[in-house]
Amino acid sequence: MSTLSDVVLREVKEMMAKYDTDKNNELSREEVLDRFRKTGVKNPEQAVDSMFNALDTNKDGKITLAEVEEHKLKVYTKKRDDSIRKDVAAILKQYDANGDKQVTYEEVVEHFRKANSPYPELNAKFLFEEIDTNNDKKITVSEIKEYSKRVYNLMLDQ
């Protein structure tokens, strides 16, 4: 299974291969400007300025592999964390009938009964096998977060 860092590094290396024409593992303003012009970017000079403002963290006029990797990792981490927050909210909204920020087995069974599921206990069992890591018949916010991270990491492997 790929980690977030693995995916970021792979994407950064692919990007560097396209832009780094002199193969010195750094991007100069000229290399980026040349690439932007060749690919039809509108206002390439302004786009280069924006890119260097965002990525050239030490302001030495070059973008390194490490600077791009750090930036992309921050972006991916924010996306992952946003996704996890949404997952937690959605699961609690759907199953936490009493609003105590945890989901009991009984709440899930009742949810599926109300939804006219032919197999409410079986559906609850599957959900708890996936998320309830300590098998206490309660799904906590931390268990939902861990489950969501696992799912997110599986999506990275696609």
PyMOL commands that set and color helices and strands:
alter all, ss='L'
color gray80, all
select helices_A, chain A and resi 4-19+29-38+44-55+65-95+105-114+120-131+141-156
alter helices_A, ss='H'
color red, helices_A
select strands_A, chain A and resi 26-28+62-64+102-104+138-140
alter strands_A, ss='S'
color yellow, strands_A
deselect
rebuild
show_as cartoon
